[in-house]
């Protein structure tokens, strides 16, 4: 694995470590301001990855799939970051602190709407990541050095379209919850 690939792994680990530390400070140590500061560091991790990727390419490196994945990671982190923190916060309060409400399982139309909102976030992530990829291609201005970035963008475009069809399928075939014993008896 090259340096950028390792940096992506390190940034992903740092992202979750900062979240766990922030939630621990907030709920276990009762330091809400410290917890907020730690949670606010998540965009700084993205900025570090973006800076390292830019410096690597500026210094003459040929773009690899890892450079493209860095842009994807940044787009996803920005678009989904807040919802990932809320997801972790909800589960931390319920499973660790034992004082929050049980995480909700969605079914039917509510689940389909939630999934579609996720697809909209995916579009936002795509716009951010594609802008970063396009910017790298533009500034490097050497097709032989940026071929991998174009490939990442093509694959991500296909994934975005597939995710759209999956999102729409949720409205056609919504996920159903387990039927209660009464509903099972009534259907007989």
C-alpha positions as YAML, in Angstrom:
chain: A
units: angstrom
residues:
- id: 1
  name: UNK
  ca: [0.00, 0.00, 0.00]
- id: 2
  name: UNK
  ca: [1.26, 3.47, -0.81]
- id: 3
  name: UNK
  ca: [1.53, 6.44, 1.50]
- id: 4
  name: UNK
  ca: [-1.84, 7.98, 0.53]
- id: 5
  name: UNK
  ca: [-3.64, 4.67, 1.10]
- id: 6
  name: UNK
  ca: [-2.14, 4.49, 4.58]
- id: 7
  name: UNK
  ca: [-3.19, 8.09, 5.23]
- id: 8
  name: UNK
  ca: [-6.78, 7.24, 4.28]
- id: 9
  name: UNK
  ca: [-6.72, 4.33, 6.75]
- id: 10
  name: UNK
  ca: [-5.16, 6.58, 9.42]
- id: 11
  name: UNK
  ca: [-7.75, 9.31, 8.83]
- id: 12
  name: UNK
  ca: [-10.64, 6.83, 9.03]
- id: 13
  name: UNK
  ca: [-9.28, 5.46, 12.30]
- id: 14
  name: UNK
  ca: [-8.69, 9.01, 13.60]
- id: 15
  name: UNK
  ca: [-12.28, 9.96, 12.62]
- id: 16
  name: UNK
  ca: [-13.78, 7.19, 14.76]
- id: 17
  name: UNK
  ca: [-11.29, 7.67, 17.61]
- id: 18
  name: UNK
  ca: [-12.20, 11.37, 17.80]
- id: 19
  name: UNK
  ca: [-15.90, 10.49, 17.80]
- id: 20
  name: UNK
  ca: [-15.48, 7.91, 20.60]
- id: 21
  name: UNK
  ca: [-13.34, 10.32, 22.63]
- id: 22
  name: UNK
  ca: [-15.86, 13.12, 22.07]
- id: 23
  name: UNK
  ca: [-18.79, 10.97, 23.15]
- id: 24
  name: UNK
  ca: [-16.84, 9.66, 26.14]
- id: 25
  name: UNK
  ca: [-15.96, 13.20, 27.21]
- id: 26
  name: UNK
  ca: [-19.56, 14.32, 26.74]
- id: 27
  name: UNK
  ca: [-21.40, 11.47, 28.47]
- id: 28
  name: UNK
  ca: [-18.98, 9.59, 30.73]
- id: 29
  name: UNK
  ca: [-16.70, 12.39, 31.92]
- id: 30
  name: UNK
  ca: [-19.50, 15.01, 31.86]
- id: 31
  name: UNK
  ca: [-17.37, 17.47, 29.87]
- id: 32
  name: UNK
  ca: [-19.78, 18.61, 27.15]
- id: 33
  name: UNK
  ca: [-17.55, 21.43, 25.85]
- id: 34
  name: UNK
  ca: [-14.55, 19.12, 25.56]
- id: 35
  name: UNK
  ca: [-16.75, 16.59, 23.80]
- id: 36
  name: UNK
  ca: [-17.94, 19.24, 21.35]
- id: 37
  name: UNK
  ca: [-14.37, 20.33, 20.61]
- id: 38
  name: UNK
  ca: [-13.35, 16.74, 19.96]
- id: 39
  name: UNK
  ca: [-16.33, 16.12, 17.68]
- id: 40
  name: UNK
  ca: [-15.55, 19.36, 15.84]
- id: 41
  name: UNK
  ca: [-12.12, 17.96, 14.96]
- id: 42
  name: UNK
  ca: [-13.61, 15.58, 12.40]
- id: 43
  name: UNK
  ca: [-13.44, 18.13, 9.53]
- id: 44
  name: UNK
  ca: [-9.82, 18.87, 10.49]
- id: 45
  name: UNK
  ca: [-9.01, 15.23, 9.74]
- id: 46
  name: UNK
  ca: [-10.47, 15.70, 6.24]
- id: 47
  name: UNK
  ca: [-8.42, 18.85, 5.76]
- id: 48
  name: UNK
  ca: [-5.24, 16.99, 6.73]
- id: 49
  name: UNK
  ca: [-5.98, 14.24, 4.19]
- id: 50
  name: UNK
  ca: [-6.76, 16.79, 1.48]
- id: 51
  name: UNK
  ca: [-3.54, 18.68, 2.20]
- id: 52
  name: UNK
  ca: [-1.38, 15.54, 2.15]
- id: 53
  name: UNK
  ca: [-2.98, 14.35, -1.10]
- id: 54
  name: UNK
  ca: [-2.52, 17.76, -2.73]
- id: 55
  name: UNK
  ca: [1.13, 18.00, -1.65]
- id: 56
  name: UNK
  ca: [1.83, 14.48, -2.93]
- id: 57
  name: UNK
  ca: [0.38, 15.29, -6.34]
- id: 58
  name: UNK
  ca: [1.99, 18.73, -6.46]
- id: 59
  name: UNK
  ca: [5.38, 17.12, -5.85]
- id: 60
  name: UNK
  ca: [4.99, 15.09, -9.04]
- id: 61
  name: UNK
  ca: [3.36, 11.86, -7.92]
- id: 62
  name: UNK
  ca: [1.25, 10.07, -10.48]
- id: 63
  name: UNK
  ca: [-2.30, 9.87, -9.17]
- id: 64
  name: UNK
  ca: [-3.33, 6.43, -7.99]
- id: 65
  name: UNK
  ca: [-6.67, 4.97, -7.04]
- id: 66
  name: UNK
  ca: [-5.76, 5.88, -3.45]
- id: 67
  name: UNK
  ca: [-5.63, 9.58, -4.42]
- id: 68
  name: UNK
  ca: [-9.09, 9.19, -5.94]
- id: 69
  name: UNK
  ca: [-10.39, 7.36, -2.89]
- id: 70
  name: UNK
  ca: [-9.09, 10.22, -0.75]
- id: 71
  name: UNK
  ca: [-11.43, 12.57, -2.64]
- id: 72
  name: UNK
  ca: [-14.29, 10.09, -2.25]
- id: 73
  name: UNK
  ca: [-13.54, 9.77, 1.48]
- id: 74
  name: UNK
  ca: [-13.56, 13.55, 1.93]
- id: 75
  name: UNK
  ca: [-16.86, 13.92, 0.05]
- id: 76
  name: UNK
  ca: [-18.51, 11.17, 2.08]
- id: 77
  name: UNK
  ca: [-17.10, 12.46, 5.34]
- id: 78
  name: UNK
  ca: [-18.43, 15.96, 4.71]
- id: 79
  name: UNK
  ca: [-21.86, 14.85, 3.43]
- id: 80
  name: UNK
  ca: [-22.44, 12.08, 5.97]
- id: 81
  name: UNK
  ca: [-20.26, 13.28, 8.87]
- id: 82
  name: UNK
  ca: [-23.01, 14.88, 10.93]
- id: 83
  name: UNK
  ca: [-25.39, 11.95, 10.48]
- id: 84
  name: UNK
  ca: [-22.61, 9.46, 11.32]
- id: 85
  name: UNK
  ca: [-21.91, 11.38, 14.53]
- id: 86
  name: UNK
  ca: [-25.63, 11.45, 15.38]
- id: 87
  name: UNK
  ca: [-25.84, 7.70, 14.68]
- id: 88
  name: UNK
  ca: [-22.86, 7.03, 16.97]
- id: 89
  name: UNK
  ca: [-24.22, 9.44, 19.61]
- id: 90
  name: UNK
  ca: [-27.60, 7.70, 19.70]
- id: 91
  name: UNK
  ca: [-26.06, 4.24, 20.09]
- id: 92
  name: UNK
  ca: [-23.48, 5.42, 22.64]
- id: 93
  name: UNK
  ca: [-26.24, 6.85, 24.83]
- id: 94
  name: UNK
  ca: [-28.35, 3.70, 24.56]
- id: 95
  name: UNK
  ca: [-25.75, 0.91, 24.70]
- id: 96
  name: UNK
  ca: [-22.95, 2.46, 26.78]
- id: 97
  name: UNK
  ca: [-24.52, 5.15, 28.96]
- id: 98
  name: UNK
  ca: [-27.87, 3.31, 29.22]
- id: 99
  name: UNK
  ca: [-29.88, 6.55, 29.41]
- id: 100
  name: UNK
  ca: [-30.94, 7.26, 25.85]
- id: 101
  name: UNK
  ca: [-33.87, 6.00, 23.83]
- id: 102
  name: UNK
  ca: [-33.49, 2.74, 21.92]
- id: 103
  name: UNK
  ca: [-32.32, 3.36, 18.34]
- id: 104
  name: UNK
  ca: [-35.30, 3.30, 16.00]
- id: 105
  name: UNK
  ca: [-35.66, 0.62, 13.34]
- id: 106
  name: UNK
  ca: [-37.44, 1.98, 10.32]
- id: 107
  name: UNK
  ca: [-39.82, 0.03, 8.12]
- id: 108
  name: UNK
  ca: [-42.11, 0.70, 5.21]
- id: 109
  name: UNK
  ca: [-42.47, 4.20, 3.80]
- id: 110
  name: UNK
  ca: [-40.50, 5.77, 6.67]
- id: 111
  name: UNK
  ca: [-37.53, 3.51, 5.86]
- id: 112
  name: UNK
  ca: [-37.83, 4.29, 2.14]
- id: 113
  name: UNK
  ca: [-37.81, 8.05, 2.81]
- id: 114
  name: UNK
  ca: [-34.82, 7.69, 5.13]
- id: 115
  name: UNK
  ca: [-32.92, 5.68, 2.49]
- id: 116
  name: UNK
  ca: [-33.77, 8.28, -0.16]
- id: 117
  name: UNK
  ca: [-32.43, 11.05, 2.09]
- id: 118
  name: UNK
  ca: [-29.25, 8.99, 2.30]
- id: 119
  name: UNK
  ca: [-29.13, 8.90, -1.50]
- id: 120
  name: UNK
  ca: [-29.46, 12.71, -1.57]
- id: 121
  name: UNK
  ca: [-26.50, 12.88, 0.83]
- id: 122
  name: UNK
  ca: [-24.68, 10.50, -1.50]
- id: 123
  name: UNK
  ca: [-25.31, 13.02, -4.32]
- id: 124
  name: UNK
  ca: [-23.83, 15.80, -2.16]
- id: 125
  name: UNK
  ca: [-20.82, 13.60, -1.37]
- id: 126
  name: UNK
  ca: [-20.45, 12.90, -5.09]
- id: 127
  name: UNK
  ca: [-20.54, 16.60, -5.96]
- id: 128
  name: UNK
  ca: [-17.87, 17.37, -3.36]
- id: 129
  name: UNK
  ca: [-15.67, 14.41, -4.27]
- id: 130
  name: UNK
  ca: [-16.11, 14.90, -8.02]
- id: 131
  name: UNK
  ca: [-15.17, 18.57, -7.62]
- id: 132
  name: UNK
  ca: [-12.01, 17.55, -5.79]
- id: 133
  name: UNK
  ca: [-11.21, 14.94, -8.44]
- id: 134
  name: UNK
  ca: [-11.90, 17.42, -11.23]
- id: 135
  name: UNK
  ca: [-9.77, 20.03, -9.49]
- id: 136
  name: UNK
  ca: [-6.86, 17.61, -9.20]
- id: 137
  name: UNK
  ca: [-7.17, 16.65, -12.88]
- id: 138
  name: UNK
  ca: [-7.33, 20.33, -13.88]
- id: 139
  name: UNK
  ca: [-4.36, 21.46, -11.78]
- id: 140
  name: UNK
  ca: [-2.13, 18.51, -12.70]
- id: 141
  name: UNK
  ca: [-3.07, 19.01, -16.36]
- id: 142
  name: UNK
  ca: [-1.44, 15.74, -17.45]
- id: 143
  name: UNK
  ca: [-3.81, 12.97, -18.53]
- id: 144
  name: UNK
  ca: [-1.14, 10.31, -18.08]
- id: 145
  name: UNK
  ca: [-0.76, 11.26, -14.40]
- id: 146
  name: UNK
  ca: [-4.51, 11.55, -13.66]
- id: 147
  name: UNK
  ca: [-5.93, 8.51, -15.45]
- id: 148
  name: UNK
  ca: [-6.67, 6.77, -12.13]
- id: 149
  name: UNK
  ca: [-8.70, 9.78, -10.92]
- id: 150
  name: UNK
  ca: [-10.92, 9.63, -14.01]
- id: 151
  name: UNK
  ca: [-11.41, 5.90, -13.40]
- id: 152
  name: UNK
  ca: [-12.48, 6.50, -9.80]
- id: 153
  name: UNK
  ca: [-14.98, 9.12, -10.98]
- id: 154
  name: UNK
  ca: [-16.46, 6.72, -13.55]
- id: 155
  name: UNK
  ca: [-16.85, 3.92, -10.99]
- id: 156
  name: UNK
  ca: [-18.38, 6.29, -8.44]
- id: 157
  name: UNK
  ca: [-20.84, 7.56, -11.08]
- id: 158
  name: UNK
  ca: [-22.00, 3.98, -11.67]
- id: 159
  name: UNK
  ca: [-22.33, 3.39, -7.92]
- id: 160
  name: UNK
  ca: [-24.39, 6.58, -7.54]
- id: 161
  name: UNK
  ca: [-26.81, 5.43, -10.28]
- id: 162
  name: UNK
  ca: [-27.09, 1.96, -8.72]
- id: 163
  name: UNK
  ca: [-27.74, 3.53, -5.32]
- id: 164
  name: UNK
  ca: [-30.53, 5.59, -6.92]
- id: 165
  name: UNK
  ca: [-32.23, 2.44, -8.24]
- id: 166
  name: UNK
  ca: [-31.87, 0.76, -4.85]
- id: 167
  name: UNK
  ca: [-33.36, 3.86, -3.24]
- id: 168
  name: UNK
  ca: [-36.36, 3.80, -5.58]
- id: 169
  name: UNK
  ca: [-36.81, 0.06, -5.01]
- id: 170
  name: UNK
  ca: [-37.31, 0.82, -1.31]
- id: 171
  name: UNK
  ca: [-40.56, 2.59, -2.24]
- id: 172
  name: UNK
  ca: [-41.69, -0.30, -4.46]
- id: 173
  name: UNK
  ca: [-40.69, -3.11, -2.10]
- id: 174
  name: UNK
  ca: [-40.45, -1.50, 1.35]
- id: 175
  name: UNK
  ca: [-38.75, -3.33, 4.17]
- id: 176
  name: UNK
  ca: [-41.32, -4.88, 6.45]
- id: 177
  name: UNK
  ca: [-41.02, -5.30, 10.21]
- id: 178
  name: UNK
  ca: [-41.58, -8.58, 11.93]
- id: 179
  name: UNK
  ca: [-45.28, -9.16, 12.36]
- id: 180
  name: UNK
  ca: [-46.52, -9.30, 15.92]
- id: 181
  name: UNK
  ca: [-48.13, -12.48, 17.23]
- id: 182
  name: UNK
  ca: [-51.58, -10.84, 16.99]
- id: 183
  name: UNK
  ca: [-51.05, -9.91, 13.33]
- id: 184
  name: UNK
  ca: [-49.93, -13.48, 12.57]
- id: 185
  name: UNK
  ca: [-53.08, -14.88, 14.23]
- id: 186
  name: UNK
  ca: [-55.33, -12.36, 12.45]
- id: 187
  name: UNK
  ca: [-53.92, -13.29, 9.04]
- id: 188
  name: UNK
  ca: [-54.88, -16.97, 9.47]
...
